[in-house]
Amino acid sequence: MTSLQYVSILAFSASISLAQTSTPELEARIEDLENKLNAIESQQQSIDFPELMDDDLTSVYGMGAAASKIYHVPAGVSIGGYGEALYTHDDDGTDTSDFLRAILYVGYKYNDNWILNTEIEFEHASTGEEGSASVEFATLDYLHDPAFNFRVGLLLIPVGIVNELHEPVTFLPVNRSRTETVIIPTTWRENGLGFFGEHGSFRYKAYIVNGLKGEDFTENGLRGGRQKGSKAESESLAGVLRFDWVPSSNIMVGGSVYQGDSGQSLDIGVGTTIVEAHAVYNLNGWDVHALIAMSDLKDVAALNRIRFPDEADQDIPSVGEEMLGWYVTVGYDVFHSFDLGEKALLPFVRYEEVNTQVTVPNGFASSGKTDQQIFTVGIDYRPIDELVFKVDRVTIKDAADGESNKINLSFGYVF
């Protein structure tokens, strides 16, 4: 029953009662009716729908704009989200289309101090095929002061650019970089707690989380070691520290360090260190992203033998002891000098080098296929800030003389 229906019934009942009651009883019934109407009005205010759909898309504490919506509402619920769909033509003649992901951000602001924020992700359109439904993050924040706040839950690991800013309107190419996929295993989240804040133009995050699962590392990087908060083995923990200098909303320069063991239930530590530095410049029509990341792993020979107990060392595709990747993306908005409102058209290029087997233990196999140069060229069109259409061509060359090409088309949205 809607509030309007309820009020109508109350008013109708009251009109009947008024005709049958004396003056003292009439006053009491009027007072009772007023109290019920006040209660309904209070309830309506607590679920104010314009507030639910607040269109403020300002980033807060380094998170994506839509993920930050809960920080802007006075109280109660906030809803946001994003999604993206992809069509790919491979040079081997294979054409595929995929609704990559549809995301809902749902938050609840209990008061000015306590905030719950969640991201629910549906990947590849259907769990009946190869899709999945996951909690991408779920954090409970205690906001004490802009410079010092507490966070606990399923946390996005604050490493790199894309892991926290992964909405499709935040980067130019169709797909995320390989460096921020296999060395920084975006989207990367683990269970943990920590502190975050900002002072002037400086921001920081410091978390303790469950470590990666080294048993699932491969010659192609660290991505398989993500535990995603699902029954995560937590014998091995890790710490991560990030600092950024953000002199304006258009410039960010910073870096982060992740360090901890990834052995979990194994009898080895698999010490894992990831270090990265990054910069973002988005001003005067230019959009530039740059990042370099490297990782260092211990106990790799023992880890290889655990992964392939029945294989000779020389036949085992080794996890890299050292991995290195970097990229630069440069785009320019050709509409920048024209009065076209929110419209933007950005031709761009991205050059990337990534090698997940810079070094391997003596006697183990390495492959030139893991040493890649990736060149991407394309166009990013935005009719409004919340919508993007992209097309790009990607060429991948590796040290084993392999080469592949693909053309990608996509559209994305954020709200």
C-alpha positions as CSV (number, residue, x, y, z in Angstrom):
1,M,0.0,0.0,0.0
2,T,1.4,3.4,-1.0
3,S,1.5,6.3,1.4
4,L,-1.1,8.2,-0.6
5,Q,-3.5,5.2,-0.4
6,Y,-2.9,5.0,3.4
7,V,-3.5,8.7,3.9
8,S,-6.8,8.4,1.9
9,I,-8.0,5.6,4.0
10,L,-7.2,7.5,7.2
11,A,-9.0,10.6,5.9
12,F,-12.0,8.5,4.9
13,S,-12.1,6.8,8.2
14,A,-11.7,10.0,10.0
15,S,-14.6,11.6,8.1
16,I,-16.9,8.8,9.1
17,S,-15.8,8.9,12.7
18,L,-16.2,12.7,12.9
19,A,-19.9,12.4,12.2
20,Q,-20.4,10.0,15.0
21,T,-18.3,11.5,17.8
22,S,-18.6,14.2,20.4
23,T,-16.3,17.2,20.7
24,P,-13.7,15.7,23.1
25,E,-13.6,12.5,21.1
26,L,-13.3,14.6,17.9
27,E,-10.3,16.4,19.2
28,A,-8.6,13.2,20.3
29,R,-9.1,11.6,16.9
30,I,-7.9,14.7,15.0
31,E,-4.7,14.6,17.2
32,D,-4.2,10.9,16.4
33,L,-4.7,11.5,12.7
34,E,-2.1,14.4,12.8
35,N,0.5,12.1,14.5
36,K,0.0,9.4,11.8
37,L,0.4,12.0,9.0
38,N,3.6,13.3,10.6
39,A,5.0,9.8,10.8
40,I,4.2,9.2,7.1
41,E,5.9,12.4,6.2
42,S,9.0,11.5,8.2
43,Q,9.1,8.1,6.5
44,Q,8.8,9.7,3.0
45,Q,11.8,12.0,3.8
46,S,14.0,9.0,4.8
47,I,13.5,7.5,1.3
48,D,13.8,10.6,-0.8
49,F,14.2,9.3,-4.3
50,P,16.0,12.3,-5.8
51,E,18.6,11.7,-3.1
52,L,18.9,8.1,-4.0
53,M,19.8,9.0,-7.6
54,D,22.1,11.9,-6.7
55,D,24.0,12.8,-9.9
56,D,27.1,14.1,-8.2
57,L,30.0,12.3,-9.9
58,T,33.0,13.7,-7.9
59,S,35.7,11.3,-6.9
60,V,36.3,10.9,-3.1
61,Y,39.4,9.4,-1.5
62,G,40.7,8.3,-4.9
63,M,37.7,6.1,-5.7
64,G,35.7,6.1,-8.9
65,A,33.2,8.8,-9.3
66,A,30.1,6.5,-9.2
67,A,31.6,4.6,-6.3
68,S,32.0,7.8,-4.4
69,K,28.3,8.8,-4.5
70,I,27.5,7.6,-1.0
71,Y,29.9,10.2,0.4
72,H,27.8,13.0,-1.1
73,V,24.4,12.2,0.3
74,P,23.2,13.7,3.6
75,A,22.1,10.2,4.9
76,G,20.5,7.0,3.8
77,V,20.9,5.1,0.6
78,S,22.9,5.9,-2.6
79,I,22.8,4.0,-5.8
80,G,25.3,4.2,-8.7
81,G,26.9,1.9,-11.2
82,Y,28.7,1.3,-14.5
83,G,28.9,-1.2,-17.3
84,E,30.6,-1.9,-20.6
85,A,30.1,-4.1,-23.6
86,L,32.7,-5.3,-26.1
87,Y,33.0,-6.5,-29.7
88,T,36.3,-8.0,-30.9
89,H,37.6,-9.0,-34.3
90,D,40.8,-11.1,-34.1
91,D,43.2,-11.4,-36.9
92,D,42.6,-15.1,-37.1
93,G,39.0,-14.3,-38.2
94,T,37.4,-14.9,-34.8
95,D,34.6,-12.4,-33.9
96,T,33.2,-12.2,-30.4
97,S,30.8,-10.0,-28.5
98,D,30.5,-9.8,-24.8
99,F,28.6,-7.7,-22.3
100,L,31.7,-7.6,-20.1
101,R,30.2,-6.3,-16.9
102,A,27.2,-4.6,-15.3
103,I,27.9,-3.0,-11.9
104,L,25.8,-1.7,-9.0
105,Y,27.2,0.5,-6.3
106,V,24.9,0.4,-3.3
107,G,25.8,2.4,-0.2
108,Y,24.2,3.4,3.1
109,K,25.2,6.4,5.1
110,Y,24.2,5.7,8.7
111,N,25.4,9.1,9.9
112,D,28.3,11.5,9.3
113,N,30.8,8.9,10.7
114,W,29.7,5.5,9.6
115,I,29.4,4.7,5.9
116,L,28.8,1.3,4.1
117,N,29.9,1.1,0.5
118,T,29.5,-1.9,-1.8
119,E,30.1,-2.9,-5.4
120,I,28.3,-5.8,-6.9
121,E,29.5,-7.1,-10.2
122,F,27.8,-9.2,-12.9
123,E,30.3,-10.4,-15.5
124,H,29.7,-11.8,-19.0
125,A,25.9,-11.4,-18.9
126,S,25.0,-14.8,-17.5
127,T,26.1,-17.2,-14.8
128,G,24.5,-19.9,-17.0
129,E,27.4,-19.5,-19.4
130,E,30.8,-18.2,-18.3
131,G,29.5,-15.3,-16.3
132,S,29.7,-14.7,-12.6
133,A,28.3,-12.6,-9.8
134,S,30.8,-11.2,-7.3
135,V,31.2,-8.7,-4.6
136,E,33.9,-6.4,-5.9
137,F,34.3,-4.5,-2.7
138,A,32.3,-4.1,0.5
139,T,33.7,-1.6,3.0
140,L,32.6,-0.1,6.2
141,D,34.2,3.3,6.8
142,Y,34.5,5.3,10.0
143,L,35.2,8.9,9.0
144,H,36.9,10.5,11.9
145,D,38.7,13.4,10.2
146,P,39.7,14.1,6.5
147,A,43.3,13.2,7.5
148,F,42.6,10.0,9.4
149,N,39.8,7.5,8.8
150,F,39.3,3.7,9.3
151,R,38.2,1.1,6.8
152,V,37.4,-2.6,7.2
153,G,35.9,-5.2,4.8
154,L,36.6,-6.5,1.3
155,L,39.1,-3.8,0.1
156,L,40.3,-2.7,-3.3
157,I,44.1,-3.0,-3.1
158,P,45.3,0.6,-3.6
159,V,48.0,-0.2,-6.2
160,G,48.3,1.4,-9.6
161,I,45.7,3.6,-11.4
162,V,43.0,1.3,-12.6
163,N,42.5,-1.0,-9.6
164,E,40.5,1.8,-7.8
165,L,39.6,3.9,-10.9
166,H,38.3,1.1,-13.2
167,E,35.1,2.7,-14.5
168,P,35.2,2.8,-18.4
169,V,35.1,6.6,-18.5
170,T,38.4,6.8,-16.5
171,F,40.7,5.3,-19.2
172,L,40.9,5.7,-23.0
173,P,41.5,2.3,-24.5
174,V,38.8,-0.4,-24.7
175,N,40.7,-2.8,-22.4
176,R,42.8,-2.2,-19.3
177,S,46.5,-2.5,-19.7
178,R,48.2,-5.9,-19.4
179,T,50.6,-4.5,-16.8
180,E,47.6,-3.7,-14.6
181,T,46.1,-7.1,-15.3
182,V,49.0,-9.6,-14.7
183,I,51.5,-7.8,-12.5
184,I,49.0,-5.6,-10.7
185,P,46.2,-8.2,-10.9
186,T,43.3,-5.7,-11.4
187,T,40.6,-5.8,-10.3
188,W,42.3,-6.9,-7.1
189,R,40.5,-7.1,-3.8
190,E,41.2,-8.9,-0.5
191,N,39.8,-9.0,3.0
192,G,41.4,-6.6,5.5
193,L,41.5,-3.3,7.3
194,G,43.4,-0.1,7.5
195,F,43.5,3.7,7.5
196,F,43.2,6.3,4.8
197,G,43.0,10.1,4.6
198,E,44.2,13.3,3.0
199,H,45.9,16.4,4.1
200,G,46.2,19.3,1.7
201,S,47.2,17.9,-1.7
202,F,48.5,14.6,-0.2
203,R,46.5,11.4,0.1
204,Y,47.5,8.0,1.7
205,K,46.1,4.5,2.3
206,A,47.6,1.9,4.6
207,Y,46.0,-1.5,4.8
208,I,46.7,-5.0,6.1
209,V,45.1,-7.8,4.0
210,N,45.1,-11.5,3.5
211,G,48.0,-12.4,1.1
212,L,47.8,-13.7,-2.4
213,K,47.7,-17.4,-3.0
214,G,51.1,-18.2,-4.6
215,E,50.1,-21.7,-5.6
216,D,47.9,-20.2,-8.3
217,F,50.6,-17.9,-9.8
218,T,51.7,-18.8,-13.4
219,E,54.3,-17.9,-15.9
220,N,51.8,-15.3,-17.1
221,G,51.8,-13.4,-13.9
222,L,50.1,-13.0,-10.5
223,R,46.4,-12.7,-11.6
224,G,45.5,-16.3,-10.5
225,G,46.7,-15.6,-7.0
226,R,43.8,-13.2,-6.2
227,Q,41.5,-14.7,-3.5
228,K,38.7,-12.1,-4.0
229,G,37.5,-12.4,-0.4
230,S,36.0,-15.9,-1.0
231,K,37.0,-18.3,1.8
232,A,40.4,-16.7,1.5
233,E,43.4,-18.5,3.0
234,S,44.8,-16.1,5.5
235,E,47.8,-17.8,7.1
236,S,50.0,-15.4,5.1
237,L,49.2,-11.6,5.4
238,A,50.4,-8.6,3.5
239,G,50.6,-4.9,3.9
240,V,50.1,-2.1,1.3
241,L,51.0,1.5,1.5
242,R,50.1,4.2,-1.1
243,F,50.9,7.9,-1.3
244,D,49.5,10.4,-3.9
245,W,50.2,14.0,-4.6
246,V,47.0,15.6,-6.1
247,P,47.5,19.4,-6.5
248,S,44.2,19.6,-8.5
249,S,41.5,17.3,-9.7
250,N,43.4,17.1,-13.0
251,I,46.8,15.9,-11.8
252,M,47.8,12.9,-9.7
253,V,51.4,11.6,-9.1
254,G,52.1,8.8,-6.7
255,G,53.2,5.3,-6.0
256,S,52.6,2.3,-3.8
257,V,54.3,-0.7,-2.2
258,Y,52.7,-4.1,-1.5
259,Q,54.7,-6.7,0.5
260,G,53.7,-10.0,2.2
261,D,53.9,-13.7,1.9
262,S,51.8,-15.7,-0.6
263,G,52.6,-19.2,0.6
264,Q,49.4,-19.6,2.6
265,S,49.0,-23.3,3.5
266,L,52.3,-24.3,1.7
267,D,55.5,-24.9,3.7
268,I,57.2,-22.0,1.9
269,G,56.8,-18.3,2.3
270,V,56.7,-17.1,-1.3
271,G,57.6,-13.5,-0.3
272,T,55.9,-11.2,-2.7
273,T,56.7,-7.5,-3.3
274,I,55.0,-5.2,-5.8
275,V,56.2,-1.7,-6.3
276,E,54.7,0.8,-8.7
277,A,54.7,4.5,-9.7
278,H,52.1,6.3,-11.6
279,A,51.0,9.7,-13.0
280,V,47.8,11.1,-14.5
281,Y,47.4,14.4,-16.3
282,N,44.0,15.6,-17.6
283,L,44.1,19.2,-18.5
284,N,43.8,21.6,-21.5
285,G,42.4,18.8,-23.6
286,W,45.3,16.4,-22.9
287,D,44.7,13.0,-21.2
288,V,47.9,11.2,-20.2
289,H,48.3,8.1,-18.0
290,A,51.7,6.6,-17.2
291,L,52.6,3.7,-14.9
292,I,55.6,1.4,-14.2
293,A,55.2,-1.7,-12.0
294,M,57.6,-4.4,-10.9
295,S,57.4,-7.5,-8.7
296,D,59.9,-9.7,-6.9
297,L,59.1,-13.2,-5.7
298,K,61.0,-15.5,-3.3
299,D,61.0,-19.3,-3.2
300,V,60.0,-19.6,-6.8
301,A,62.0,-22.8,-7.5
302,A,60.2,-24.6,-4.6
303,L,56.8,-23.1,-5.8
304,N,57.4,-24.4,-9.3
305,R,58.0,-28.0,-8.0
306,I,54.9,-27.8,-5.9
307,R,52.8,-26.7,-8.9
308,F,54.2,-29.5,-11.1
309,P,55.4,-32.3,-8.8
310,D,55.8,-34.8,-11.6
311,E,57.7,-32.7,-14.1
312,A,61.4,-32.2,-14.5
313,D,62.6,-28.6,-13.8
314,Q,63.4,-27.9,-17.4
315,D,59.9,-28.8,-18.4
316,I,58.1,-26.6,-15.9
317,P,56.8,-23.2,-17.2
318,S,58.3,-21.1,-14.4
319,V,56.7,-18.3,-12.4
320,G,58.8,-15.2,-12.8
321,E,61.1,-14.3,-10.0
322,E,61.0,-10.8,-11.3
323,M,58.3,-9.2,-13.5
324,L,58.3,-5.7,-15.1
325,G,55.7,-3.7,-17.0
326,W,55.1,-0.1,-18.0
327,Y,52.9,1.9,-20.3
328,V,52.1,5.4,-21.4
329,T,48.7,6.5,-22.8
330,V,48.3,9.9,-24.5
331,G,45.1,11.3,-25.9
332,Y,43.9,14.7,-26.9
333,D,40.3,16.1,-27.1
334,V,39.9,17.6,-30.5
335,F,36.7,19.2,-29.3
336,H,38.5,21.0,-26.5
337,S,38.7,24.4,-28.3
338,F,35.1,24.4,-29.3
339,D,32.0,25.2,-27.3
340,L,30.3,21.8,-27.5
341,G,29.3,21.3,-23.9
342,E,30.3,17.9,-22.5
343,K,31.1,16.4,-25.9
344,A,34.7,15.0,-26.2
345,L,36.5,13.2,-29.0
346,L,39.9,11.9,-28.1
347,P,42.2,10.1,-30.5
348,F,44.8,8.2,-28.4
349,V,47.8,5.9,-28.4
350,R,49.1,3.6,-25.7
351,Y,52.5,1.9,-25.8
352,E,53.2,-0.8,-23.3
353,E,56.0,-3.3,-22.5
354,V,55.4,-6.2,-20.1
355,N,57.5,-9.2,-19.2
356,T,56.3,-11.7,-16.5
357,Q,59.5,-13.7,-16.7
358,V,62.3,-11.2,-16.5
359,T,64.2,-13.7,-14.4
360,V,63.4,-17.3,-13.5
361,P,65.3,-19.8,-11.3
362,N,68.2,-21.6,-12.9
363,G,67.2,-24.7,-14.7
364,F,63.5,-23.8,-15.2
365,A,61.8,-22.9,-18.5
366,S,61.1,-19.4,-19.6
367,S,59.2,-18.3,-22.8
368,G,59.7,-15.4,-25.0
369,K,55.9,-15.2,-25.3
370,T,55.7,-13.6,-21.9
371,D,57.9,-10.7,-23.1
372,Q,55.5,-8.5,-25.0
373,Q,55.3,-5.1,-26.7
374,I,51.8,-3.9,-27.1
375,F,50.7,-0.9,-29.3
376,T,47.2,0.4,-29.1
377,V,45.7,3.2,-31.3
378,G,42.1,4.3,-31.2
379,I,39.4,6.9,-30.6
380,D,37.3,7.6,-27.5
381,Y,34.0,9.6,-28.0
382,R,32.0,10.9,-25.2
383,P,28.6,12.6,-26.0
384,I,28.2,13.4,-22.3
385,D,30.6,12.8,-19.4
386,E,28.8,9.6,-18.3
387,L,28.8,7.8,-21.7
388,V,31.7,6.6,-23.8
389,F,32.1,4.9,-27.2
390,K,35.5,3.4,-28.0
391,V,37.3,1.8,-31.0
392,D,40.9,0.7,-31.0
393,R,43.4,-1.6,-32.8
394,V,45.8,-3.6,-30.7
395,T,49.1,-5.1,-32.0
396,I,51.0,-7.5,-29.7
397,K,54.5,-8.6,-30.5
398,D,56.6,-11.0,-28.3
399,A,60.2,-12.0,-28.0
400,A,59.4,-15.3,-29.6
401,D,58.6,-13.5,-32.8
402,G,54.9,-13.9,-32.3
403,E,52.5,-11.2,-33.5
404,S,48.7,-10.8,-33.2
405,N,46.3,-8.0,-34.0
406,K,42.7,-7.3,-33.0
407,I,40.1,-4.6,-33.4
408,N,37.9,-3.7,-30.4
409,L,34.7,-1.7,-30.2
410,S,32.9,-0.9,-27.0
411,F,30.5,1.3,-25.2
412,G,30.4,2.1,-21.5
413,Y,28.3,4.0,-19.0
414,V,28.5,5.3,-15.5
415,F,25.7,6.7,-13.3
